[in-house]
Amino acid sequence: MEALEAILTRRSTRKYKEEIPEKDLVERIIEAGRYAPSGSNSQTTHFIVFTDKEILTEMAELVKEEFSKMEAGRDTYVSLRNSINASRSGNYTFHYGAPVFIVAANKKGYGNAMADSACALENMMIAANALDLGSCWINQLHWLDENERVRAFMGHYGLKEDETITGGLIVGYPDTGLPDRKPLERKGNPVTWVK
């Protein structure tokens, strides 16, 4: 697949088969993230890769419990408010049951932490599309980055004390076969040309 086509046809996948993609495919996706640009070529984005179903289930339960304790006000970001409300419904799985979850972390206090990680996650989403895999950006662990229980859980699996969770990516085989590649109409992201 040509690069621009992989970008323009990338869509978020929220239903997955249980089958874990071949390790070499996941490694190629991670490599695409590792080759993303970073401020001053710092290369400080840390990728923590989960493929164990029991650990992913444990993570989902933890996230559901911690979101259910939060209060959502009128000024709460819509996606965060939706996660809080969904966690109280009892059947909330924030990673959509995907078999691969890649958590991105970066240095606390580093001004480009979020930008560097965002570039890496975008590279990985495009690579997943090019490899006929589905993917979706997942922010819930970022929103819970300062939560003591979440930090302890993530610390057990490799998150360092001096790192902040900047985002996540789920990957797997879409339950319908190939990823949905119908480009969505653009209704936002205006462009202003200055001549």
Contacts in CASP RR format, 6 or more apart in sequence:
PFRMAT RR
TARGET T0000
AUTHOR 0000-0000-0000
METHOD contacts of the structure
MODEL  1
MEALEAILTRRSTRKYKEEIPEKDLVERIIEAGRYAPSGSNSQTTHFIVF
TDKEILTEMAELVKEEFSKMEAGRDTYVSLRNSINASRSGNYTFHYGAPV
FIVAANKKGYGNAMADSACALENMMIAANALDLGSCWINQLHWLDENERV
RAFMGHYGLKEDETITGGLIVGYPDTGLPDRKPLERKGNPVTWVK
1 9 0 8 1.000
1 129 0 8 1.000
1 130 0 8 1.000
3 126 0 8 1.000
6 126 0 8 1.000
6 127 0 8 1.000
6 129 0 8 1.000
6 130 0 8 1.000
7 126 0 8 1.000
8 183 0 8 1.000
9 129 0 8 1.000
9 179 0 8 1.000
9 181 0 8 1.000
9 182 0 8 1.000
9 183 0 8 1.000
10 125 0 8 1.000
10 126 0 8 1.000
10 129 0 8 1.000
10 135 0 8 1.000
10 179 0 8 1.000
10 181 0 8 1.000
11 129 0 8 1.000
11 179 0 8 1.000
11 180 0 8 1.000
11 181 0 8 1.000
11 182 0 8 1.000
11 184 0 8 1.000
12 135 0 8 1.000
12 136 0 8 1.000
12 137 0 8 1.000
13 96 0 8 1.000
13 134 0 8 1.000
13 135 0 8 1.000
13 136 0 8 1.000
13 170 0 8 1.000
13 172 0 8 1.000
13 174 0 8 1.000
13 179 0 8 1.000
13 180 0 8 1.000
14 96 0 8 1.000
14 136 0 8 1.000
15 96 0 8 1.000
15 174 0 8 1.000
15 175 0 8 1.000
15 176 0 8 1.000
16 96 0 8 1.000
16 97 0 8 1.000
16 98 0 8 1.000
16 99 0 8 1.000
16 134 0 8 1.000
16 170 0 8 1.000
16 172 0 8 1.000
16 173 0 8 1.000
16 174 0 8 1.000
16 175 0 8 1.000
17 99 0 8 1.000
17 172 0 8 1.000
17 173 0 8 1.000
17 174 0 8 1.000
17 175 0 8 1.000
17 177 0 8 1.000
18 53 0 8 1.000
18 99 0 8 1.000
19 99 0 8 1.000
19 172 0 8 1.000
19 173 0 8 1.000
20 26 0 8 1.000
20 51 0 8 1.000
20 99 0 8 1.000
20 100 0 8 1.000
20 172 0 8 1.000
21 99 0 8 1.000
21 100 0 8 1.000
21 133 0 8 1.000
21 171 0 8 1.000
21 172 0 8 1.000
21 173 0 8 1.000
25 131 0 8 1.000
25 133 0 8 1.000
26 49 0 8 1.000
26 51 0 8 1.000
26 100 0 8 1.000
26 171 0 8 1.000
28 127 0 8 1.000
28 131 0 8 1.000
29 102 0 8 1.000
29 124 0 8 1.000
29 127 0 8 1.000
29 128 0 8 1.000
29 131 0 8 1.000
29 133 0 8 1.000
29 135 0 8 1.000
29 171 0 8 1.000
30 47 0 8 1.000
30 49 0 8 1.000
30 102 0 8 1.000
30 124 0 8 1.000
31 127 0 8 1.000
32 123 0 8 1.000
32 124 0 8 1.000
32 126 0 8 1.000
32 127 0 8 1.000
33 45 0 8 1.000
33 47 0 8 1.000
33 119 0 8 1.000
33 120 0 8 1.000
33 121 0 8 1.000
33 123 0 8 1.000
33 124 0 8 1.000
33 127 0 8 1.000
34 43 0 8 1.000
34 45 0 8 1.000
34 47 0 8 1.000
34 120 0 8 1.000
35 123 0 8 1.000
36 45 0 8 1.000
36 116 0 8 1.000
36 119 0 8 1.000
36 120 0 8 1.000
36 122 0 8 1.000
36 123 0 8 1.000
37 116 0 8 1.000
37 119 0 8 1.000
38 44 0 8 1.000
38 45 0 8 1.000
38 112 0 8 1.000
38 116 0 8 1.000
38 119 0 8 1.000
38 120 0 8 1.000
39 112 0 8 1.000
39 115 0 8 1.000
39 116 0 8 1.000
40 112 0 8 1.000
42 110 0 8 1.000
42 112 0 8 1.000
42 116 0 8 1.000
44 106 0 8 1.000
44 107 0 8 1.000
44 110 0 8 1.000
44 113 0 8 1.000
44 116 0 8 1.000
45 104 0 8 1.000
45 105 0 8 1.000
45 106 0 8 1.000
45 116 0 8 1.000
45 117 0 8 1.000
45 120 0 8 1.000
45 166 0 8 1.000
46 104 0 8 1.000
46 105 0 8 1.000
46 106 0 8 1.000
46 159 0 8 1.000
46 160 0 8 1.000
46 163 0 8 1.000
47 102 0 8 1.000
47 103 0 8 1.000
47 104 0 8 1.000
47 120 0 8 1.000
48 102 0 8 1.000
48 103 0 8 1.000
48 105 0 8 1.000
48 154 0 8 1.000
48 157 0 8 1.000
48 158 0 8 1.000
48 159 0 8 1.000
49 100 0 8 1.000
49 101 0 8 1.000
49 102 0 8 1.000
49 103 0 8 1.000
50 56 0 8 1.000
50 59 0 8 1.000
50 100 0 8 1.000
50 101 0 8 1.000
50 102 0 8 1.000
50 103 0 8 1.000
50 157 0 8 1.000
51 99 0 8 1.000
51 100 0 8 1.000
51 101 0 8 1.000
53 99 0 8 1.000
55 157 0 8 1.000
56 95 0 8 1.000
56 97 0 8 1.000
56 99 0 8 1.000
56 101 0 8 1.000
58 153 0 8 1.000
59 95 0 8 1.000
59 101 0 8 1.000
59 153 0 8 1.000
60 92 0 8 1.000
60 93 0 8 1.000
60 94 0 8 1.000
60 95 0 8 1.000
60 97 0 8 1.000
62 149 0 8 1.000
62 150 0 8 1.000
62 153 0 8 1.000
63 87 0 8 1.000
63 94 0 8 1.000
63 140 0 8 1.000
63 141 0 8 1.000
63 144 0 8 1.000
63 150 0 8 1.000
64 87 0 8 1.000
64 90 0 8 1.000
64 92 0 8 1.000
64 93 0 8 1.000
64 94 0 8 1.000
65 87 0 8 1.000
65 149 0 8 1.000
66 144 0 8 1.000
66 147 0 8 1.000
66 149 0 8 1.000
66 150 0 8 1.000
67 83 0 8 1.000
67 84 0 8 1.000
67 86 0 8 1.000
67 87 0 8 1.000
67 88 0 8 1.000
67 92 0 8 1.000
67 140 0 8 1.000
67 144 0 8 1.000
68 84 0 8 1.000
68 87 0 8 1.000
68 88 0 8 1.000
70 84 0 8 1.000
71 84 0 8 1.000
72 80 0 8 1.000
72 81 0 8 1.000
72 84 0 8 1.000
72 85 0 8 1.000
73 81 0 8 1.000
76 84 0 8 1.000
79 139 0 8 1.000
80 143 0 8 1.000
83 92 0 8 1.000
83 94 0 8 1.000
83 140 0 8 1.000
83 143 0 8 1.000
86 92 0 8 1.000
94 138 0 8 1.000
94 140 0 8 1.000
95 101 0 8 1.000
95 138 0 8 1.000
95 170 0 8 1.000
96 136 0 8 1.000
96 170 0 8 1.000
97 170 0 8 1.000
98 136 0 8 1.000
98 170 0 8 1.000
98 171 0 8 1.000
98 172 0 8 1.000
99 171 0 8 1.000
99 172 0 8 1.000
100 170 0 8 1.000
100 171 0 8 1.000
100 172 0 8 1.000
101 138 0 8 1.000
101 168 0 8 1.000
101 169 0 8 1.000
101 170 0 8 1.000
101 171 0 8 1.000
102 124 0 8 1.000
102 168 0 8 1.000
102 169 0 8 1.000
102 170 0 8 1.000
102 171 0 8 1.000
103 141 0 8 1.000
103 154 0 8 1.000
103 159 0 8 1.000
103 165 0 8 1.000
103 167 0 8 1.000
103 168 0 8 1.000
104 117 0 8 1.000
104 120 0 8 1.000
104 121 0 8 1.000
104 165 0 8 1.000
104 166 0 8 1.000
104 167 0 8 1.000
104 168 0 8 1.000
104 169 0 8 1.000
105 117 0 8 1.000
105 154 0 8 1.000
105 159 0 8 1.000
105 160 0 8 1.000
105 163 0 8 1.000
105 164 0 8 1.000
105 165 0 8 1.000
105 166 0 8 1.000
105 167 0 8 1.000
106 113 0 8 1.000
106 114 0 8 1.000
106 116 0 8 1.000
106 117 0 8 1.000
106 163 0 8 1.000
106 164 0 8 1.000
106 166 0 8 1.000
107 113 0 8 1.000
107 162 0 8 1.000
107 163 0 8 1.000
107 164 0 8 1.000
108 162 0 8 1.000
108 163 0 8 1.000
108 164 0 8 1.000
109 164 0 8 1.000
110 116 0 8 1.000
113 164 0 8 1.000
113 166 0 8 1.000
114 166 0 8 1.000
117 166 0 8 1.000
117 167 0 8 1.000
118 166 0 8 1.000
121 137 0 8 1.000
121 167 0 8 1.000
121 168 0 8 1.000
121 169 0 8 1.000
124 135 0 8 1.000
124 169 0 8 1.000
124 171 0 8 1.000
125 135 0 8 1.000
125 137 0 8 1.000
125 169 0 8 1.000
128 134 0 8 1.000
128 135 0 8 1.000
128 169 0 8 1.000
128 171 0 8 1.000
128 172 0 8 1.000
128 179 0 8 1.000
129 135 0 8 1.000
129 179 0 8 1.000
129 181 0 8 1.000
132 178 0 8 1.000
132 179 0 8 1.000
133 171 0 8 1.000
133 172 0 8 1.000
133 173 0 8 1.000
133 174 0 8 1.000
133 179 0 8 1.000
134 171 0 8 1.000
134 172 0 8 1.000
134 173 0 8 1.000
134 174 0 8 1.000
134 179 0 8 1.000
135 169 0 8 1.000
135 170 0 8 1.000
135 171 0 8 1.000
135 172 0 8 1.000
136 169 0 8 1.000
136 170 0 8 1.000
137 167 0 8 1.000
137 168 0 8 1.000
137 169 0 8 1.000
138 167 0 8 1.000
138 168 0 8 1.000
138 169 0 8 1.000
138 170 0 8 1.000
139 167 0 8 1.000
139 168 0 8 1.000
141 150 0 8 1.000
141 154 0 8 1.000
141 165 0 8 1.000
141 167 0 8 1.000
141 168 0 8 1.000
142 165 0 8 1.000
142 166 0 8 1.000
142 167 0 8 1.000
142 168 0 8 1.000
144 150 0 8 1.000
144 165 0 8 1.000
145 151 0 8 1.000
145 164 0 8 1.000
145 165 0 8 1.000
150 165 0 8 1.000
151 159 0 8 1.000
154 165 0 8 1.000
159 165 0 8 1.000
174 180 0 8 1.000
END
